[in-house]
Amino acid sequence: MEKVVGEGEKFERIRRVTGYLAGDVSRFNNGKRAEERDRVKHSGVKELLKETK
């Protein structure tokens, strides 16, 4: 079984949302939350892992 890069490592996901870095959206106002919710999502690690199974 091959090891996945980053497997077993703890890290916090940091996203670039509307022009600045954010660890989470808990402090966003309603407008920023809507902007984040409606933006185009690109494939990430979860989708790549599904493809390998």
mmCIF entry with sequence, helices, sheets and N, C-alpha, C, O atoms, coordinates in Angstrom:
data_MODEL
# 
_entry.id   MODEL 
# 
_entity.id                         1 
_entity.type                       polymer 
_entity.pdbx_number_of_molecules   1 
# 
_entity_poly.entity_id                      1 
_entity_poly.type                           'polypeptide(L)' 
_entity_poly.nstd_linkage                   no 
_entity_poly.nstd_monomer                   no 
_entity_poly.pdbx_seq_one_letter_code       MEKVVGEGEKFERIRRVTGYLAGDVSRFNNGKRAEERDRVKHSGVKELLKETK 
_entity_poly.pdbx_seq_one_letter_code_can   MEKVVGEGEKFERIRRVTGYLAGDVSRFNNGKRAEERDRVKHSGVKELLKETK 
_entity_poly.pdbx_strand_id                 A 
# 
loop_
_entity_poly_seq.entity_id 
_entity_poly_seq.num 
_entity_poly_seq.mon_id 
_entity_poly_seq.hetero 
1 1  MET n 
1 2  GLU n 
1 3  LYS n 
1 4  VAL n 
1 5  VAL n 
1 6  GLY n 
1 7  GLU n 
1 8  GLY n 
1 9  GLU n 
1 10 LYS n 
1 11 PHE n 
1 12 GLU n 
1 13 ARG n 
1 14 ILE n 
1 15 ARG n 
1 16 ARG n 
1 17 VAL n 
1 18 THR n 
1 19 GLY n 
1 20 TYR n 
1 21 LEU n 
1 22 ALA n 
1 23 GLY n 
1 24 ASP n 
1 25 VAL n 
1 26 SER n 
1 27 ARG n 
1 28 PHE n 
1 29 ASN n 
1 30 ASN n 
1 31 GLY n 
1 32 LYS n 
1 33 ARG n 
1 34 ALA n 
1 35 GLU n 
1 36 GLU n 
1 37 ARG n 
1 38 ASP n 
1 39 ARG n 
1 40 VAL n 
1 41 LYS n 
1 42 HIS n 
1 43 SER n 
1 44 GLY n 
1 45 VAL n 
1 46 LYS n 
1 47 GLU n 
1 48 LEU n 
1 49 LEU n 
1 50 LYS n 
1 51 GLU n 
1 52 THR n 
1 53 LYS n 
# 
_struct_asym.id          A 
_struct_asym.entity_id   1 
# 
loop_
_struct_conf.conf_type_id 
_struct_conf.id 
_struct_conf.pdbx_PDB_helix_id 
_struct_conf.beg_label_comp_id 
_struct_conf.beg_label_asym_id 
_struct_conf.beg_label_seq_id 
_struct_conf.pdbx_beg_PDB_ins_code 
_struct_conf.end_label_comp_id 
_struct_conf.end_label_asym_id 
_struct_conf.end_label_seq_id 
_struct_conf.pdbx_end_PDB_ins_code 
_struct_conf.beg_auth_comp_id 
_struct_conf.beg_auth_asym_id 
_struct_conf.beg_auth_seq_id 
_struct_conf.end_auth_comp_id 
_struct_conf.end_auth_asym_id 
_struct_conf.end_auth_seq_id 
_struct_conf.pdbx_PDB_helix_class 
_struct_conf.details 
_struct_conf.pdbx_PDB_helix_length 
HELX_P HELX_P1 AA1 ASN A 30 ? ASP A 38 ? ASN A 30 ASP A 38 1 ? 9 
HELX_P HELX_P2 AA2 VAL A 45 ? THR A 52 ? VAL A 45 THR A 52 1 ? 8 
# 
_struct_conf_type.id          HELX_P 
_struct_conf_type.criteria    ? 
_struct_conf_type.reference   ? 
# 
_struct_sheet.id               AA1 
_struct_sheet.type             ? 
_struct_sheet.number_strands   2 
_struct_sheet.details          ? 
# 
_struct_sheet_order.sheet_id     AA1 
_struct_sheet_order.range_id_1   1 
_struct_sheet_order.range_id_2   2 
_struct_sheet_order.offset       ? 
_struct_sheet_order.sense        anti-parallel 
# 
loop_
_struct_sheet_range.sheet_id 
_struct_sheet_range.id 
_struct_sheet_range.beg_label_comp_id 
_struct_sheet_range.beg_label_asym_id 
_struct_sheet_range.beg_label_seq_id 
_struct_sheet_range.pdbx_beg_PDB_ins_code 
_struct_sheet_range.end_label_comp_id 
_struct_sheet_range.end_label_asym_id 
_struct_sheet_range.end_label_seq_id 
_struct_sheet_range.pdbx_end_PDB_ins_code 
_struct_sheet_range.beg_auth_comp_id 
_struct_sheet_range.beg_auth_asym_id 
_struct_sheet_range.beg_auth_seq_id 
_struct_sheet_range.end_auth_comp_id 
_struct_sheet_range.end_auth_asym_id 
_struct_sheet_range.end_auth_seq_id 
AA1 1 ARG A 15 ? VAL A 17 ? ARG A 15 VAL A 17 
AA1 2 TYR A 20 ? ALA A 22 ? TYR A 20 ALA A 22 
# 
loop_
_atom_site.group_PDB 
_atom_site.id 
_atom_site.type_symbol 
_atom_site.label_atom_id 
_atom_site.label_alt_id 
_atom_site.label_comp_id 
_atom_site.label_asym_id 
_atom_site.label_entity_id 
_atom_site.label_seq_id 
_atom_site.pdbx_PDB_ins_code 
_atom_site.Cartn_x 
_atom_site.Cartn_y 
_atom_site.Cartn_z 
_atom_site.occupancy 
_atom_site.B_iso_or_equiv 
_atom_site.pdbx_formal_charge 
_atom_site.auth_seq_id 
_atom_site.auth_comp_id 
_atom_site.auth_asym_id 
_atom_site.auth_atom_id 
_atom_site.pdbx_PDB_model_num 
ATOM 1   N N  . MET A 1 1  ? 0.844   -1.185 0.000  1.00 0.00 ? 1  MET A N  1 
ATOM 2   C CA . MET A 1 1  ? 0.000   0.000  0.000  1.00 0.00 ? 1  MET A CA 1 
ATOM 3   C C  . MET A 1 1  ? 0.887   1.246  0.000  1.00 0.00 ? 1  MET A C  1 
ATOM 4   O O  . MET A 1 1  ? 1.800   1.374  0.816  1.00 0.00 ? 1  MET A O  1 
ATOM 5   N N  . GLU A 1 2  ? 0.606   2.148  -0.917 1.00 0.00 ? 2  GLU A N  1 
ATOM 6   C CA . GLU A 1 2  ? 1.392   3.375  -1.013 1.00 0.00 ? 2  GLU A CA 1 
ATOM 7   C C  . GLU A 1 2  ? 0.919   4.394  0.005  1.00 0.00 ? 2  GLU A C  1 
ATOM 8   O O  . GLU A 1 2  ? -0.271  4.487  0.305  1.00 0.00 ? 2  GLU A O  1 
ATOM 9   N N  . LYS A 1 3  ? 1.855   5.149  0.527  1.00 0.00 ? 3  LYS A N  1 
ATOM 10  C CA . LYS A 1 3  ? 1.519   6.201  1.479  1.00 0.00 ? 3  LYS A CA 1 
ATOM 11  C C  . LYS A 1 3  ? 1.117   7.467  0.722  1.00 0.00 ? 3  LYS A C  1 
ATOM 12  O O  . LYS A 1 3  ? 1.758   7.842  -0.260 1.00 0.00 ? 3  LYS A O  1 
ATOM 13  N N  . VAL A 1 4  ? 0.058   8.117  1.183  1.00 0.00 ? 4  VAL A N  1 
ATOM 14  C CA . VAL A 1 4  ? -0.412  9.360  0.584  1.00 0.00 ? 4  VAL A CA 1 
ATOM 15  C C  . VAL A 1 4  ? 0.395   10.513 1.163  1.00 0.00 ? 4  VAL A C  1 
ATOM 16  O O  . VAL A 1 4  ? 0.629   10.563 2.371  1.00 0.00 ? 4  VAL A O  1 
ATOM 17  N N  . VAL A 1 5  ? 0.821   11.433 0.314  1.00 0.00 ? 5  VAL A N  1 
ATOM 18  C CA . VAL A 1 5  ? 1.577   12.594 0.771  1.00 0.00 ? 5  VAL A CA 1 
ATOM 19  C C  . VAL A 1 5  ? 0.761   13.339 1.818  1.00 0.00 ? 5  VAL A C  1 
ATOM 20  O O  . VAL A 1 5  ? -0.409  13.641 1.582  1.00 0.00 ? 5  VAL A O  1 
ATOM 21  N N  . GLY A 1 6  ? 1.346   13.636 2.954  1.00 0.00 ? 6  GLY A N  1 
ATOM 22  C CA . GLY A 1 6  ? 0.666   14.366 4.022  1.00 0.00 ? 6  GLY A CA 1 
ATOM 23  C C  . GLY A 1 6  ? -0.101  13.474 4.979  1.00 0.00 ? 6  GLY A C  1 
ATOM 24  O O  . GLY A 1 6  ? -0.597  13.952 6.000  1.00 0.00 ? 6  GLY A O  1 
ATOM 25  N N  . GLU A 1 7  ? -0.209  12.193 4.675  1.00 0.00 ? 7  GLU A N  1 
ATOM 26  C CA . GLU A 1 7  ? -0.951  11.272 5.531  1.00 0.00 ? 7  GLU A CA 1 
ATOM 27  C C  . GLU A 1 7  ? -0.300  11.209 6.911  1.00 0.00 ? 7  GLU A C  1 
ATOM 28  O O  . GLU A 1 7  ? 0.915   11.050 7.022  1.00 0.00 ? 7  GLU A O  1 
ATOM 29  N N  . GLY A 1 8  ? -1.101  11.332 7.945  1.00 0.00 ? 8  GLY A N  1 
ATOM 30  C CA . GLY A 1 8  ? -0.597  11.290 9.304  1.00 0.00 ? 8  GLY A CA 1 
ATOM 31  C C  . GLY A 1 8  ? -0.092  12.624 9.820  1.00 0.00 ? 8  GLY A C  1 
ATOM 32  O O  . GLY A 1 8  ? 0.271   12.732 10.991 1.00 0.00 ? 8  GLY A O  1 
ATOM 33  N N  . GLU A 1 9  ? -0.063  13.630 8.981  1.00 0.00 ? 9  GLU A N  1 
ATOM 34  C CA . GLU A 1 9  ? 0.372   14.968 9.376  1.00 0.00 ? 9  GLU A CA 1 
ATOM 35  C C  . GLU A 1 9  ? -0.839  15.825 9.691  1.00 0.00 ? 9  GLU A C  1 
ATOM 36  O O  . GLU A 1 9  ? -1.819  15.826 8.945  1.00 0.00 ? 9  GLU A O  1 
ATOM 37  N N  . LYS A 1 10 ? -0.772  16.553 10.796 1.00 0.00 ? 10 LYS A N  1 
ATOM 38  C CA . LYS A 1 10 ? -1.869  17.436 11.162 1.00 0.00 ? 10 LYS A CA 1 
ATOM 39  C C  . LYS A 1 10 ? -1.589  18.823 10.577 1.00 0.00 ? 10 LYS A C  1 
ATOM 40  O O  . LYS A 1 10 ? -0.513  19.386 10.777 1.00 0.00 ? 10 LYS A O  1 
ATOM 41  N N  . PHE A 1 11 ? -2.566  19.360 9.857  1.00 0.00 ? 11 PHE A N  1 
ATOM 42  C CA . PHE A 1 11 ? -2.414  20.701 9.317  1.00 0.00 ? 11 PHE A CA 1 
ATOM 43  C C  . PHE A 1 11 ? -3.770  21.371 9.258  1.00 0.00 ? 11 PHE A C  1 
ATOM 44  O O  . PHE A 1 11 ? -4.807  20.709 9.220  1.00 0.00 ? 11 PHE A O  1 
ATOM 45  N N  . GLU A 1 12 ? -3.747  22.682 9.251  1.00 0.00 ? 12 GLU A N  1 
ATOM 46  C CA . GLU A 1 12 ? -4.968  23.472 9.145  1.00 0.00 ? 12 GLU A CA 1 
ATOM 47  C C  . GLU A 1 12 ? -5.105  23.956 7.713  1.00 0.00 ? 12 GLU A C  1 
ATOM 48  O O  . GLU A 1 12 ? -4.155  24.472 7.123  1.00 0.00 ? 12 GLU A O  1 
ATOM 49  N N  . ARG A 1 13 ? -6.283  23.785 7.168  1.00 0.00 ? 13 ARG A N  1 
ATOM 50  C CA . ARG A 1 13 ? -6.533  24.227 5.800  1.00 0.00 ? 13 ARG A CA 1 
ATOM 51  C C  . ARG A 1 13 ? -6.682  25.737 5.778  1.00 0.00 ? 13 ARG A C  1 
ATOM 52  O O  . ARG A 1 13 ? -7.500  26.302 6.504  1.00 0.00 ? 13 ARG A O  1 
ATOM 53  N N  . ILE A 1 14 ? -5.892  26.381 4.944  1.00 0.00 ? 14 ILE A N  1 
ATOM 54  C CA . ILE A 1 14 ? -5.995  27.829 4.770  1.00 0.00 ? 14 ILE A CA 1 
ATOM 55  C C  . ILE A 1 14 ? -6.442  28.078 3.343  1.00 0.00 ? 14 ILE A C  1 
ATOM 56  O O  . ILE A 1 14 ? -5.834  27.591 2.390  1.00 0.00 ? 14 ILE A O  1 
ATOM 57  N N  . ARG A 1 15 ? -7.513  28.844 3.213  1.00 0.00 ? 15 ARG A N  1 
ATOM 58  C CA . ARG A 1 15 ? -8.073  29.110 1.893  1.00 0.00 ? 15 ARG A CA 1 
ATOM 59  C C  . ARG A 1 15 ? -7.940  30.579 1.545  1.00 0.00 ? 15 ARG A C  1 
ATOM 60  O O  . ARG A 1 15 ? -7.985  31.449 2.416  1.00 0.00 ? 15 ARG A O  1 
ATOM 61  N N  . ARG A 1 16 ? -7.775  30.839 0.261  1.00 0.00 ? 16 ARG A N  1 
ATOM 62  C CA . ARG A 1 16 ? -7.794  32.220 -0.212 1.00 0.00 ? 16 ARG A CA 1 
ATOM 63  C C  . ARG A 1 16 ? -9.231  32.512 -0.597 1.00 0.00 ? 16 ARG A C  1 
ATOM 64  O O  . ARG A 1 16 ? -9.736  32.001 -1.596 1.00 0.00 ? 16 ARG A O  1 
ATOM 65  N N  . VAL A 1 17 ? -9.878  33.332 0.198  1.00 0.00 ? 17 VAL A N  1 
ATOM 66  C CA . VAL A 1 17 ? -11.285 33.648 -0.009 1.00 0.00 ? 17 VAL A CA 1 
ATOM 67  C C  . VAL A 1 17 ? -11.406 35.139 -0.250 1.00 0.00 ? 17 VAL A C  1 
ATOM 68  O O  . VAL A 1 17 ? -11.001 35.948 0.585  1.00 0.00 ? 17 VAL A O  1 
ATOM 69  N N  . THR A 1 18 ? -11.957 35.496 -1.377 1.00 0.00 ? 18 THR A N  1 
ATOM 70  C CA . THR A 1 18 ? -12.219 36.891 -1.738 1.00 0.00 ? 18 THR A CA 1 
ATOM 71  C C  . THR A 1 18 ? -11.015 37.804 -1.514 1.00 0.00 ? 18 THR A C  1 
ATOM 72  O O  . THR A 1 18 ? -11.156 38.919 -1.012 1.00 0.00 ? 18 THR A O  1 
ATOM 73  N N  . GLY A 1 19 ? -9.837  37.322 -1.889 1.00 0.00 ? 19 GLY A N  1 
ATOM 74  C CA . GLY A 1 19 ? -8.665  38.177 -1.885 1.00 0.00 ? 19 GLY A CA 1 
ATOM 75  C C  . GLY A 1 19 ? -7.791  38.132 -0.650 1.00 0.00 ? 19 GLY A C  1 
ATOM 76  O O  . GLY A 1 19 ? -6.774  38.824 -0.608 1.00 0.00 ? 19 GLY A O  1 
ATOM 77  N N  . TYR A 1 20 ? -8.144  37.347 0.360  1.00 0.00 ? 20 TYR A N  1 
ATOM 78  C CA . TYR A 1 20 ? -7.259  37.240 1.515  1.00 0.00 ? 20 TYR A CA 1 
ATOM 79  C C  . TYR A 1 20 ? -7.325  35.843 2.097  1.00 0.00 ? 20 TYR A C  1 
ATOM 80  O O  . TYR A 1 20 ? -8.268  35.101 1.822  1.00 0.00 ? 20 TYR A O  1 
ATOM 81  N N  . LEU A 1 21 ? -6.331  35.473 2.901  1.00 0.00 ? 21 LEU A N  1 
ATOM 82  C CA . LEU A 1 21 ? -6.249  34.132 3.462  1.00 0.00 ? 21 LEU A CA 1 
ATOM 83  C C  . LEU A 1 21 ? -7.125  34.011 4.693  1.00 0.00 ? 21 LEU A C  1 
ATOM 84  O O  . LEU A 1 21 ? -7.183  34.915 5.527  1.00 0.00 ? 21 LEU A O  1 
ATOM 85  N N  . ALA A 1 22 ? -7.808  32.876 4.795  1.00 0.00 ? 22 ALA A N  1 
ATOM 86  C CA . ALA A 1 22 ? -8.686  32.644 5.939  1.00 0.00 ? 22 ALA A CA 1 
ATOM 87  C C  . ALA A 1 22 ? -8.615  31.181 6.334  1.00 0.00 ? 22 ALA A C  1 
ATOM 88  O O  . ALA A 1 22 ? -8.721  30.299 5.483  1.00 0.00 ? 22 ALA A O  1 
ATOM 89  N N  . GLY A 1 23 ? -8.438  30.922 7.613  1.00 0.00 ? 23 GLY A N  1 
ATOM 90  C CA . GLY A 1 23 ? -8.456  29.547 8.108  1.00 0.00 ? 23 GLY A CA 1 
ATOM 91  C C  . GLY A 1 23 ? -9.863  28.997 8.133  1.00 0.00 ? 23 GLY A C  1 
ATOM 92  O O  . GLY A 1 23 ? -10.082 27.829 7.814  1.00 0.00 ? 23 GLY A O  1 
ATOM 93  N N  . ASP A 1 24 ? -10.814 29.824 8.508  1.00 0.00 ? 24 ASP A N  1 
ATOM 94  C CA . ASP A 1 24 ? -12.222 29.436 8.462  1.00 0.00 ? 24 ASP A CA 1 
ATOM 95  C C  . ASP A 1 24 ? -13.071 30.677 8.226  1.00 0.00 ? 24 ASP A C  1 
ATOM 96  O O  . ASP A 1 24 ? -12.555 31.794 8.192  1.00 0.00 ? 24 ASP A O  1 
ATOM 97  N N  . VAL A 1 25 ? -14.363 30.478 8.065  1.00 0.00 ? 25 VAL A N  1 
ATOM 98  C CA . VAL A 1 25 ? -15.247 31.596 7.714  1.00 0.00 ? 25 VAL A CA 1 
ATOM 99  C C  . VAL A 1 25 ? -16.156 31.995 8.865  1.00 0.00 ? 25 VAL A C  1 
ATOM 100 O O  . VAL A 1 25 ? -17.140 32.704 8.656  1.00 0.00 ? 25 VAL A O  1 
ATOM 101 N N  . SER A 1 26 ? -15.844 31.553 10.069 1.00 0.00 ? 26 SER A N  1 
ATOM 102 C CA . SER A 1 26 ? -16.736 31.793 11.208 1.00 0.00 ? 26 SER A CA 1 
ATOM 103 C C  . SER A 1 26 ? -16.924 33.275 11.524 1.00 0.00 ? 26 SER A C  1 
ATOM 104 O O  . SER A 1 26 ? -17.942 33.650 12.106 1.00 0.00 ? 26 SER A O  1 
ATOM 105 N N  . ARG A 1 27 ? -15.972 34.118 11.157 1.00 0.00 ? 27 ARG A N  1 
ATOM 106 C CA . ARG A 1 27 ? -16.093 35.549 11.470 1.00 0.00 ? 27 ARG A CA 1 
ATOM 107 C C  . ARG A 1 27 ? -16.564 36.383 10.281 1.00 0.00 ? 27 ARG A C  1 
ATOM 108 O O  . ARG A 1 27 ? -16.621 37.609 10.367 1.00 0.00 ? 27 ARG A O  1 
ATOM 109 N N  . PHE A 1 28 ? -16.900 35.722 9.174  1.00 0.00 ? 28 PHE A N  1 
ATOM 110 C CA . PHE A 1 28 ? -17.382 36.436 7.994  1.00 0.00 ? 28 PHE A CA 1 
ATOM 111 C C  . PHE A 1 28 ? -18.794 36.956 8.211  1.00 0.00 ? 28 PHE A C  1 
ATOM 112 O O  . PHE A 1 28 ? -19.593 36.324 8.902  1.00 0.00 ? 28 PHE A O  1 
ATOM 113 N N  . ASN A 1 29 ? -19.103 38.109 7.621  1.00 0.00 ? 29 ASN A N  1 
ATOM 114 C CA . ASN A 1 29 ? -20.480 38.595 7.648  1.00 0.00 ? 29 ASN A CA 1 
ATOM 115 C C  . ASN A 1 29 ? -21.279 37.837 6.583  1.00 0.00 ? 29 ASN A C  1 
ATOM 116 O O  . ASN A 1 29 ? -20.713 37.050 5.824  1.00 0.00 ? 29 ASN A O  1 
ATOM 117 N N  . ASN A 1 30 ? -22.589 38.074 6.529  1.00 0.00 ? 30 ASN A N  1 
ATOM 118 C CA . ASN A 1 30 ? -23.456 37.324 5.613  1.00 0.00 ? 30 ASN A CA 1 
ATOM 119 C C  . ASN A 1 30 ? -23.040 37.467 4.153  1.00 0.00 ? 30 ASN A C  1 
ATOM 120 O O  . ASN A 1 30 ? -23.098 36.502 3.391  1.00 0.00 ? 30 ASN A O  1 
ATOM 121 N N  . GLY A 1 31 ? -22.622 38.668 3.764  1.00 0.00 ? 31 GLY A N  1 
ATOM 122 C CA . GLY A 1 31 ? -22.203 38.889 2.383  1.00 0.00 ? 31 GLY A CA 1 
ATOM 123 C C  . GLY A 1 31 ? -20.981 38.074 2.013  1.00 0.00 ? 31 GLY A C  1 
ATOM 124 O O  . GLY A 1 31 ? -20.941 37.462 0.945  1.00 0.00 ? 31 GLY A O  1 
ATOM 125 N N  . LYS A 1 32 ? -19.978 38.060 2.890  1.00 0.00 ? 32 LYS A N  1 
ATOM 126 C CA . LYS A 1 32 ? -18.758 37.289 2.633  1.00 0.00 ? 32 LYS A CA 1 
ATOM 127 C C  . LYS A 1 32 ? -19.055 35.791 2.642  1.00 0.00 ? 32 LYS A C  1 
ATOM 128 O O  . LYS A 1 32 ? -18.498 35.044 1.837  1.00 0.00 ? 32 LYS A O  1 
ATOM 129 N N  . ARG A 1 33 ? -19.935 35.344 3.554  1.00 0.00 ? 33 ARG A N  1 
ATOM 130 C CA . ARG A 1 33 ? -20.298 33.920 3.590  1.00 0.00 ? 33 ARG A CA 1 
ATOM 131 C C  . ARG A 1 33 ? -20.981 33.512 2.290  1.00 0.00 ? 33 ARG A C  1 
ATOM 132 O O  . ARG A 1 33 ? -20.703 32.441 1.750  1.00 0.00 ? 33 ARG A O  1 
ATOM 133 N N  . ALA A 1 34 ? -21.880 34.369 1.781  1.00 0.00 ? 34 ALA A N  1 
ATOM 134 C CA . ALA A 1 34 ? -22.569 34.076 0.522  1.00 0.00 ? 34 ALA A CA 1 
ATOM 135 C C  . ALA A 1 34 ? -21.571 34.029 -0.630 1.00 0.00 ? 34 ALA A C  1 
ATOM 136 O O  . ALA A 1 34 ? -21.671 33.170 -1.506 1.00 0.00 ? 34 ALA A O  1 
ATOM 137 N N  . GLU A 1 35 ? -20.616 34.947 -0.631 1.00 0.00 ? 35 GLU A N  1 
ATOM 138 C CA . GLU A 1 35 ? -19.594 34.984 -1.680 1.00 0.00 ? 35 GLU A CA 1 
ATOM 139 C C  . GLU A 1 35 ? -18.764 33.705 -1.662 1.00 0.00 ? 35 GLU A C  1 
ATOM 140 O O  . GLU A 1 35 ? -18.470 33.141 -2.717 1.00 0.00 ? 35 GLU A O  1 
ATOM 141 N N  . GLU A 1 36 ? -18.390 33.251 -0.487 1.00 0.00 ? 36 GLU A N  1 
ATOM 142 C CA . GLU A 1 36 ? -17.608 32.024 -0.356 1.00 0.00 ? 36 GLU A CA 1 
ATOM 143 C C  . GLU A 1 36 ? -18.443 30.816 -0.774 1.00 0.00 ? 36 GLU A C  1 
ATOM 144 O O  . GLU A 1 36 ? -17.941 29.928 -1.463 1.00 0.00 ? 36 GLU A O  1 
ATOM 145 N N  . ARG A 1 37 ? -19.693 30.774 -0.372 1.00 0.00 ? 37 ARG A N  1 
ATOM 146 C CA . ARG A 1 37 ? -20.589 29.658 -0.682 1.00 0.00 ? 37 ARG A CA 1 
ATOM 147 C C  . ARG A 1 37 ? -20.828 29.537 -2.193 1.00 0.00 ? 37 ARG A C  1 
ATOM 148 O O  . ARG A 1 37 ? -20.900 28.430 -2.728 1.00 0.00 ? 37 ARG A O  1 
ATOM 149 N N  . ASP A 1 38 ? -20.950 30.677 -2.873 1.00 0.00 ? 38 ASP A N  1 
ATOM 150 C CA . ASP A 1 38 ? -21.319 30.687 -4.285 1.00 0.00 ? 38 ASP A CA 1 
ATOM 151 C C  . ASP A 1 38 ? -20.142 30.594 -5.249 1.00 0.00 ? 38 ASP A C  1 
ATOM 152 O O  . ASP A 1 38 ? -20.345 30.441 -6.453 1.00 0.00 ? 38 ASP A O  1 
ATOM 153 N N  . ARG A 1 39 ? -18.920 30.683 -4.742 1.00 0.00 ? 39 ARG A N  1 
ATOM 154 C CA . ARG A 1 39 ? -17.776 30.677 -5.648 1.00 0.00 ? 39 ARG A CA 1 
ATOM 155 C C  . ARG A 1 39 ? -17.576 29.295 -6.257 1.00 0.00 ? 39 ARG A C  1 
ATOM 156 O O  . ARG A 1 39 ? -18.059 28.296 -5.724 1.00 0.00 ? 39 ARG A O  1 
ATOM 157 N N  . VAL A 1 40 ? -16.872 29.247 -7.361 1.00 0.00 ? 40 VAL A N  1 
ATOM 158 C CA . VAL A 1 40 ? -16.608 27.993 -8.059 1.00 0.00 ? 40 VAL A CA 1 
ATOM 159 C C  . VAL A 1 40 ? -15.610 27.184 -7.248 1.00 0.00 ? 40 VAL A C  1 
ATOM 160 O O  . VAL A 1 40 ? -14.531 27.672 -6.911 1.00 0.00 ? 40 VAL A O  1 
ATOM 161 N N  . LYS A 1 41 ? -15.968 25.966 -6.943 1.00 0.00 ? 41 LYS A N  1 
ATOM 162 C CA . LYS A 1 41 ? -15.081 25.075 -6.202 1.00 0.00 ? 41 LYS A CA 1 
ATOM 163 C C  . LYS A 1 41 ? -14.298 24.229 -7.207 1.00 0.00 ? 41 LYS A C  1 
ATOM 164 O O  . LYS A 1 41 ? -14.878 23.667 -8.136 1.00 0.00 ? 41 LYS A O  1 
ATOM 165 N N  . HIS A 1 42 ? -12.994 24.142 -7.020 1.00 0.00 ? 42 HIS A N  1 
ATOM 166 C CA . HIS A 1 42 ? -12.152 23.326 -7.878 1.00 0.00 ? 42 HIS A CA 1 
ATOM 167 C C  . HIS A 1 42 ? -11.848 22.027 -7.154 1.00 0.00 ? 42 HIS A C  1 
ATOM 168 O O  . HIS A 1 42 ? -11.920 21.969 -5.926 1.00 0.00 ? 42 HIS A O  1 
ATOM 169 N N  . SER A 1 43 ? -11.512 20.991 -7.898 1.00 0.00 ? 43 SER A N  1 
ATOM 170 C CA . SER A 1 43 ? -11.262 19.698 -7.273 1.00 0.00 ? 43 SER A CA 1 
ATOM 171 C C  . SER A 1 43 ? -10.120 19.812 -6.269 1.00 0.00 ? 43 SER A C  1 
ATOM 172 O O  . SER A 1 43 ? -9.163  20.562 -6.459 1.00 0.00 ? 43 SER A O  1 
ATOM 173 N N  . GLY A 1 44 ? -10.255 19.056 -5.219 1.00 0.00 ? 44 GLY A N  1 
ATOM 174 C CA . GLY A 1 44 ? -9.258  19.078 -4.157 1.00 0.00 ? 44 GLY A CA 1 
ATOM 175 C C  . GLY A 1 44 ? -8.789  17.677 -3.836 1.00 0.00 ? 44 GLY A C  1 
ATOM 176 O O  . GLY A 1 44 ? -8.967  16.751 -4.627 1.00 0.00 ? 44 GLY A O  1 
ATOM 177 N N  . VAL A 1 45 ? -8.196  17.532 -2.687 1.00 0.00 ? 45 VAL A N  1 
ATOM 178 C CA . VAL A 1 45 ? -7.611  16.262 -2.276 1.00 0.00 ? 45 VAL A CA 1 
ATOM 179 C C  . VAL A 1 45 ? -8.671  15.174 -2.176 1.00 0.00 ? 45 VAL A C  1 
ATOM 180 O O  . VAL A 1 45 ? -8.429  14.051 -2.620 1.00 0.00 ? 45 VAL A O  1 
ATOM 181 N N  . LYS A 1 46 ? -9.835  15.465 -1.609 1.00 0.00 ? 46 LYS A N  1 
ATOM 182 C CA . LYS A 1 46 ? -10.871 14.441 -1.447 1.00 0.00 ? 46 LYS A CA 1 
ATOM 183 C C  . LYS A 1 46 ? -11.277 13.846 -2.791 1.00 0.00 ? 46 LYS A C  1 
ATOM 184 O O  . LYS A 1 46 ? -11.427 12.630 -2.912 1.00 0.00 ? 46 LYS A O  1 
ATOM 185 N N  . GLU A 1 47 ? -11.454 14.694 -3.800 1.00 0.00 ? 47 GLU A N  1 
ATOM 186 C CA . GLU A 1 47 ? -11.832 14.209 -5.116 1.00 0.00 ? 47 GLU A CA 1 
ATOM 187 C C  . GLU A 1 47 ? -10.717 13.370 -5.734 1.00 0.00 ? 47 GLU A C  1 
ATOM 188 O O  . GLU A 1 47 ? -10.985 12.358 -6.382 1.00 0.00 ? 47 GLU A O  1 
ATOM 189 N N  . LEU A 1 48 ? -9.476  13.786 -5.537 1.00 0.00 ? 48 LEU A N  1 
ATOM 190 C CA . LEU A 1 48 ? -8.350  13.029 -6.075 1.00 0.00 ? 48 LEU A CA 1 
ATOM 191 C C  . LEU A 1 48 ? -8.248  11.664 -5.413 1.00 0.00 ? 48 LEU A C  1 
ATOM 192 O O  . LEU A 1 48 ? -7.945  10.675 -6.081 1.00 0.00 ? 48 LEU A O  1 
ATOM 193 N N  . LEU A 1 49 ? -8.497  11.596 -4.112 1.00 0.00 ? 49 LEU A N  1 
ATOM 194 C CA . LEU A 1 49 ? -8.445  10.321 -3.407 1.00 0.00 ? 49 LEU A CA 1 
ATOM 195 C C  . LEU A 1 49 ? -9.549  9.389  -3.884 1.00 0.00 ? 49 LEU A C  1 
ATOM 196 O O  . LEU A 1 49 ? -9.327  8.182  -3.988 1.00 0.00 ? 49 LEU A O  1 
ATOM 197 N N  . LYS A 1 50 ? -10.729 9.918  -4.175 1.00 0.00 ? 50 LYS A N  1 
ATOM 198 C CA . LYS A 1 50 ? -11.832 9.095  -4.682 1.00 0.00 ? 50 LYS A CA 1 
ATOM 199 C C  . LYS A 1 50 ? -11.458 8.464  -6.017 1.00 0.00 ? 50 LYS A C  1 
ATOM 200 O O  . LYS A 1 50 ? -11.812 7.315  -6.282 1.00 0.00 ? 50 LYS A O  1 
ATOM 201 N N  . GLU A 1 51 ? -10.746 9.206  -6.859 1.00 0.00 ? 51 GLU A N  1 
ATOM 202 C CA . GLU A 1 51 ? -10.362 8.708  -8.181 1.00 0.00 ? 51 GLU A CA 1 
ATOM 203 C C  . GLU A 1 51 ? -9.365  7.563  -8.093 1.00 0.00 ? 51 GLU A C  1 
ATOM 204 O O  . GLU A 1 51 ? -9.330  6.712  -8.982 1.00 0.00 ? 51 GLU A O  1 
ATOM 205 N N  . THR A 1 52 ? -8.554  7.525  -7.042 1.00 0.00 ? 52 THR A N  1 
ATOM 206 C CA . THR A 1 52 ? -7.522  6.499  -6.928 1.00 0.00 ? 52 THR A CA 1 
ATOM 207 C C  . THR A 1 52 ? -8.061  5.194  -6.369 1.00 0.00 ? 52 THR A C  1 
ATOM 208 O O  . THR A 1 52 ? -7.364  4.180  -6.411 1.00 0.00 ? 52 THR A O  1 
ATOM 209 N N  . LYS A 1 53 ? -9.265  5.189  -5.853 1.00 0.00 ? 53 LYS A N  1 
ATOM 210 C CA . LYS A 1 53 ? -9.835  3.960  -5.265 1.00 0.00 ? 53 LYS A CA 1 
ATOM 211 C C  . LYS A 1 53 ? -10.525 3.119  -6.305 1.00 0.00 ? 53 LYS A C  1 
ATOM 212 O O  . LYS A 1 53 ? -11.057 2.056  -5.986 1.00 0.00 ? 53 LYS A O  1 
# 
